[in-house]
Amino acid sequence: MTHPLKAAQLISNRRQFFGKAATGIGTAALASLLNGQATATAATSTDRIGGLADIPHFAPRAKRVIYLLQSGAPSQVDLLAHKPSLEKLHLQNLPDSIRDGQRLTGMTAGQKNFPVVKSPYKFTQHGESGRYLSELLPHLSGVVDEMCFVHSMHTEAINHDPAITFFQSGHQQPGRPSLGSWLSYGLGSETENLPSFVVMLSQNTFSQAQPLYDRLWGGGFLPSKFQGVKFRSQGDPVLYLKDPAGLKPSQIRPLLDQIAKLNRIRQQEVGDPEISARIAQYEMAYRMQTSVPELADVSDEPDSTFKLYGEDAKTPGTHAANCLMARRLAERGVRFIQVFHRGWDHHSNVQKHLPGIAKETDQGSAALIADLKQRDMLKDTLVIWGGEFGRTVYAQGNPATFGRDHHPRCFSIWMAGGGVKPGIEYGKTDDFCYNIEENPVHVHDFHATILHCLGIDHERLTYRFQGRDYRLTDVHGNVVHDILT
């Protein structure tokens, strides 16, 4: 008779079973791992690696996501949201009826007056759609007909860390799986040679940048194999991929085989899913020894690529270089690619700081859209650009050298490709760009819509943890069908 503890250790629930099958714990996959055959082929859409058996729930519009997250909160009033009414309201005090007792940060809670400040930057119409964009975004103006602007985003978070955590995980408190981890868990990967979820951090010239923690792309309570892998801009793109000094390449495969056998024995003894993840990650690292150097070597790109992305694309770690790398990752089957660009936290002297940070991100972001389109990839790649909240229309500090404070009530993002309607605007705010008047879009709605583009019903993508079924959108969220094709 089997000891009760032993029996309990051997019990696997449905998700653990599929997770093991997907990561090489099944007999066939283990045979492949142990005999040293690491294939270099990408999976087709019908032959993906991993993922849940019942996903996609319906025909997807997108296969992958590239999320350009602008950490620090870009000012929608100065970049994306054209508000001609501010010409007449300039330097007038924001009416109390508009603010309506809104929660303020500690940085402006002591102000007696809240003078409205119009954008110092000119907005003009572009493209056949006639969409307005700030003069600070000249390159994005060239692809405006591919973009869907959402001007009615809103969130409850008013400070950076809970706000960016909310966008990353659907919850303001740390500990939940990130968006990319949920997609990796549900959809699996299209390639055996690279992670399904890759993160890159861009360099920025603005010294006051909010910190970014690894938990923002972590797997939370999901098995660790689903967390994002950070690619570095200096040195080796991924740490510890090189073989130890003195160890010949011919010795690596037998060593990994023996480690896998030991891990397999331990897995059978204790039934810990993390051991499955460990075996899979050893094998992934082995394959990445070849795939990552090839990925990072952009010498095979023609001159036209660097004309499109700009000379900065030749400098590793710049936003342009990371946008180019995002395209290369997408080509190779990576499911979720996230590029963080910090430096948007402009509490003072917007006119000094905003032009520089906008210039750092403008050409690379526009080039990514154009590049994907010319490769016929934009139709199934969802590109997203936005921050964790917006900025106030009123001045923080002296209106002459004004800053803008945090504003969670309404802000703008844009999306392109992947089943999103091109050349449209969605949502309407008041003349002060302070409150939403039509079609509000919450963070949970945003997440539900992203999942929908990838063929996932956000209410059905769940993971049982500590006796409860969790999901990215918690118990909230509605798909914004009006912006989808």
Number of C-alpha atoms within 10 A of each C-alpha: 4 7 8 9 9 12 12 12 15 15 12 14 10 9 16 16 14 17 25 19 19 21 23 21 22 14 10 10 14 20 13 13 21 18 11 15 10 16 11 13 12 19 15 12 11 7 11 17 21 22 22 18 13 12 18 18 15 13 12 17 20 23 23 27 26 26 20 24 22 24 25 28 26 29 28 26 26 25 22 23 23 21 19 13 13 19 12 10 16 16 16 14 15 20 13 10 7 13 14 9 8 11 13 16 13 10 12 17 9 9 11 8 15 21 21 23 26 21 23 11 15 13 21 13 14 17 14 9 15 13 21 20 22 22 16 21 20 16 19 24 21 15 19 26 19 23 25 23 24 25 25 24 26 24 20 16 21 20 17 19 20 17 25 25 24 24 23 26 31 24 22 17 12 18 15 26 29 28 27 28 29 26 26 25 26 23 25 25 30 26 21 24 25 26 27 31 27 22 23 25 20 21 17 19 12 15 10 14 16 14 11 16 10 12 18 25 26 26 25 19 15 20 20 19 26 26 28 27 19 19 19 16 19 9 8 14 17 18 11 10 16 13 13 10 6 6 9 10 10 8 10 14 19 14 10 18 19 12 14 22 14 12 16 17 12 14 19 12 12 16 20 15 18 14 22 26 20 17 25 21 16 16 23 18 20 19 18 20 17 15 16 19 14 12 15 16 10 16 9 7 10 9 9 9 15 18 11 19 25 15 12 17 23 16 12 19 21 22 28 29 22 31 29 25 24 25 21 15 23 22 15 19 24 28 26 27 26 24 23 18 25 26 24 23 26 25 19 18 17 20 17 13 19 20 16 15 20 17 14 19 22 19 23 26 25 22 25 22 24 20 18 19 16 9 11 11 21 22 17 21 28 25 25 21 17 22 25 31 31 28 28 24 27 25 28 25 20 11 17 10 13 20 25 25 26 27 28 25 25 28 32 25 24 19 23 25 27 25 22 27 20 20 18 18 18 19 17 19 20 14 16 22 25 22 21 20 14 13 16 20 23 20 24 25 20 21 22 22 23 25 24 25 28 26 19 23 18 25 17 13 22 18 18 13 10 8 7 9 12 19 20 27 22 15 10 15 19 18 20 19 12 10 18 17 12
